[in-house]
Amino acid sequence: MLIQNNLNMDQPKCAFCSGGLVSDIEKNESFCSNCGIVARQNYDTADHQILALSGSDSDLESQAPTSIMMYDISLSTFIDKKNVDASGKQIRGYAEMEKLRKLNKFTISNDSKTRNLSKAMKEIRKMTEILGLSMLIAERASYIYRKALGKGLIKGRSIAGIAAATIYVACKDMGVMFPIDKIEEYIENLNKKNVVYYYKFLLRQMKMSTALQQPSQLVSRIAERARLGGKTQRKALEILNKIEGNPIISGKKPVSLAAGALYLAALNTGEHTTQLRIAVAAELTTITIRKRYLEIAEIIEKSDSANSSEDDELPCSPIPCMAKTSNRSPDNLV
């Protein structure tokens, strides 16, 4: 997902052409919207490392970083079992160090909420790493989990299930394409039914609403997986703009519309691809691709016939194009 940094007037600029920077959440980097050069990586943590080194703020750089991913936000003290100082020298007084460790352990809160939060933060970090999601998703999921715990929604429910549901909510909030089936595929002891139940439970109890994904947001990712060129992607976006708001596609999955538009765009641009290749890239079936492709082609054909004065008519009608692909055997669709 791409985010334009236009929230304030002091946004970072490209050092080469002074163009605006665009942030890519999935790739965890920022690049110039004008010349395309990658300006910086790990932008989600880079902003927290820029500290003022003048006056009273000069001692901030020596402080340990805080993170919402840590159950105590890294505000507690930890005394290691190795009796050595910062320079590696042995510390005398073993008994005194043991007393300090016990006192430090007693000062740390050990109630049920703290234990729950500690386990949940570990689960969220582990799941996001297994699923290949960025740290921004993990931090957003941690924030949602903390709010749910504060409202008493976790008691009596699976910590792992709620953690997986918060990750899915975070992906929805940040517009990251993430099928919920992957949680069941890669995470043990979790199934899709439970995750969907906890997802709906969180939305209902916390009165949250997630924005629906637009098909245009999914075009670039599917095209990258299917190895389609930029010309085909631009054509697919034009097709999606034409059919936007049409009642025929109402209620259809955004990913299926994006995949169908990409296949139709590939036919118009002459780029060689198959329904099977796009179906694998979009994690759909070829039947779904075929249905959406025919529906989109029919909508555009009716629109072009009603406005015959337009110059961007499709060069291929849906029925002949379908005839070309339907005669192929499944072995030749790769």
N, C-alpha and C positions, 0 to 999 in steps of 0.2 A: 504494500500500500504506500502511495506517495502522499506526502503532506507538504504543502507549500508553506514556507516560513514567513507568513505575512501577518502575524498576530500583533507585532509592534513595529515601531519605526526604527528600532535599534537592532534589526535582524542582521545576522552575519551576511557578508557579501563575499563573492568570489575574489580571490587575490589577483587573478589574472585579467578578468573582464568586468569586474564589479557587478556581475549578474546576481540574481537572487538564488539562494540555496534551497534545494528540495530534499526533504528527508524521506528515506525509504526505511520503513519500520521492519519489514521482513529481512532485508539485507543488512540492516543496522548500520547505515552509512548515509552521508549527505553528499550531494553532487550539485554542480552548477546547472541551472535551467537554460543557460545561454550557450556555454561552450562544452558542457558535459563532463568536465573534469571532476574527479572525486575529491571533494574538499577535505573530508575527515571521516573517520570511522568511529564506531562506538559512541555516536552522538548522544545516546541516552544517558551516559555517565560523564561525558566530557564537560557538560555544563556545570556539574557539581564540583569539578576539580579546578575550576577557574576561581581562585580565591584572591581577595585583596591582600596585598603584602605590605600595606602601609598602616602606620598608627597601631591602634588596638587590635586590628584584624590580622596582624602579622603572625600571631600564634595559632591561627586556625589550621595552618598546613600541618602542624604536628598532631592534630587531633585525629582519632580514628574515624573512618567514614561511617555514617549511619545509613541504614537501609530498612525499608519497610518489609523486606524479605526476612529479616531477623525478628524472631518473636519478641525480643526485648528492645528492638530497634538499636542494638549494639550499645546500650547505655549501661549495662552491668559490667562488673569486673570479673576477669577470669585469671586465676592463679595457677600456673602450670605446675605439674608434679616435678619437673626438673628444677632442682635448687640451684639455678644459675641466674646471674643478673643479665643486663642487656649486652654487656661485653663478653659474656660467656664464662665469667669467673664463678667458681663455686661459692655459694652463700653459706656462711657458718650459721649454726643454730637450727638444726633440723626440726627439733621439737617446736620451736617458735613458729616456723613456717607451717607446720601441720596445724597449729592452733589458728593461724591466720586463714588457712584454707577452710577449716570448719566454720569459723565465724563468717567468712564470705559466703559459704554455702547457705547458712541460716538466714543471711540478709536477703538472699534472692527469693522472691515469691515462688512458692511451690503449690499454688492452689490448682484446682481442676482446669480453670480457664487458661492458665499459663502452660500447663502440660498439653492441653488441647491445641493451643496456638503453636507451640513448639513442634508438635508432630505434623500439623497442617502445613506449616511453612516448609518443612522438609519434603512433604508429599508434593507440594506445588512446584518446588524447585526440581525435584526428580522428574515429574511428569513433563514439565516444559523442556527439559534437556532431552528426554527420550523422544518427544514429539517434534523436536527441532524448532521450537518457538523462541522468540527473542526475550530478553530480560524485561522489556517493557510490558509484554503480556504477563509475565510472572508477577511483576510489581502491581499491575492492575488487578490481577486475580487475588493477590494478597490483601489489597485494600478492600475488595468486595467481601472476602472471607472475614476480615476483622469487623466489618459492619454487621455481617450476619451473626457473628459470635456475640457482638455487643447487644443485639436484639434477642438473644436467646434462641436462635433458630437451629443451632447445631446439636443441642442436647438430644440424645437418643437416636441420632442419625449417624450414618457412616461418614467418617472424616475424609476418607479417600473419595467417596462419592461426591460430597459437597465440594471438595477441592477440584475435582475434575469438572464439575458444573461451573465453578467460578472461572476456570480457564476458558471454558466455552463461551461464557458471558463476556469475558475480556476480549476474546477474538471477535465477537459480534460488535462490541463497542468500538473497537479500533479498525473494523473493516477488513480483517484478515480472513482470507478464504481458508476455512478449516472444517472439513467434514467430520461430524461427530463419530462416524464409524471408525475413525483412526484410533480413538480412545480405547474402544473395545479390542482393536487389532493389536495395539502395541502395549497396553497396560494390562497387567494380570489382575484377576479377581474383580474386574469391572465389566459391566455389560451396558449396551446402548440404552436399554429400557430404564435402568436405574439412573443413568446420567441425565436422560431426558426428563425423568420425573423430578430430580433435584433441580434441574435447570428451570423448569416451569414453577417449581415451588419457590425458588429464590425470586423470580420475577414477580410472582403473585404476592409474597409476603413483604418484600422490600419495595414494592410498587415501582419496579424498574421497567424500562422499556428500551428495547434495542432497535436500532435503525435497520430497516430491511436492506439487504445488499442489492445494489443495482447491477444489471448484467454488464454494463460498461466497465465496472470495476474488476471484473473477472476475465476480461478478454486477454489482457497482456499475459497473465499467468498461464492460461490454457494455451495460448499461442506459443509461449516459450517452451512449454512441455512438448507440444506437437511440432516444434521447430518450424514455425511459420514466420514469414518475413513481416517487416513493418508495413509494407503496402497492403497486405492482407488484413493486418490489424486495423489500419485506418479505415479500410473499406467496411470491416465488421462494425466499427463504431458508427459509421455513417448509416449502416443498415439499422442498427439499434435505435438511432435517433429518429429514423423514419417511422418505425413501428411503435415508438413510445406512446403509451396511453391507449393503444388499441384494445378493445374488449376481448378479442380472440385470445390474446396472450395473458389475460388477467388470471392470476392464481398459479401460473407456471413457475417452476423453479428458475431463479436467475441464472444458475450455472448451465441449465439446459438451453436457455435462450442465447446465452453467450456462445455456447458450443455450436448451436445451429447457425447463428449468424456468421461464425468463423468458417464453417463449411461452405456456406453460400458465398461468402466473400472470396474464398479460395477458388471456387468455380469461376467467379467473375474476373479475378485477376489472372487466372491461368496457372496458379501455383499448384503443383501436384501434391495431393494429399488424399486420404481416405477417411471414411466415416469411422472405421475402427481405430485409426490413429488418434483422431480427435476424441473419440469416446474413451480411450484409455487415458488420455491427458486430462479429461474432465471427470474421470471416474464415473462414467455413465455407460449405458448400453447403446449399441448401434441403432436399436429400434427407437430410442428416445431422440437420438440425433436426427434420424430420418423424419420423425414426426415434426419436430420443431423446425427443421429445415423447410419442409413442405408448407407448414403454416406461415412461416416468415415470407417465403417466396410468394405465396398466394396473397398475403397482405400487400406486399410491394407491387405485385402485378395489378391488383385492383386500384391501388393508389396511382400508378403510372397511367393506367387506362383512363382514370378520371381526370388526370392532369396531363394530357398528351403534349402540352407545350413544354414540359420539362425536358432537359437534355440528358439527364442521368438515368435513362431507362436501363434495366438489366438486359444484357445481351442474350441471356439464356432463360427460357421459360422453365418453370419447375418440373413439368412432366418429362420433357426430353432429358433434362439433367438427371432425373431420377432413373430413367431408363438406362442411362449409361452405367450407373453404379449398381443397379439391381441385378445385372447379368453377371457380375463378378462372383467368383467363388470365394468363400471365407478365407481360403489359403492365400488369395492374391490381394487381400485387403491391407496388408501390412505395408 
